[in-house]
Amino acid sequence: MVTAYPFGKEKNQKGVSAVTTGEKFIRSKMNLLDLAVYLKNVSEACRVIGYSRDTFYRVKRVYEEGGLECQVS
């Protein structure tokens, strides 16, 4: 049984916060952006994580326009 909490935080039966699918999705996109900054190479970051460059630039544009939360819905 999962109990819903405000702001999308959920806790399982043991009271441990559960990560939602949306949070996993956002985290993977943020990892792509962070890796590109770290490597200073978009193509290499995309190759390592397995996303296309088109996806990188789409994610970057969405992030700059208002954050990745709007991609979940």
Phi, psi and omega in degrees: 000134178246132179257127181282141177234161180304153177066028175076002179280130179238152178234140177278187183301330182272001179084011180271135180299133177264141178270126180281163178299320179298320179293322177296319179298313180296318180300318180295322178290321178294323177299321178298312179297316180296318181295321179298320177294315182298314182281342186058035182203107182295315182300317181293318179298317179296319180295315182296315184274334178096025175251157177279162176295325177302316178297318179303310184290330175293315179297317180299317180296314180298317179299315181292331181278341180170009177102162184278346182302329182289347177282339186290321184279000000 
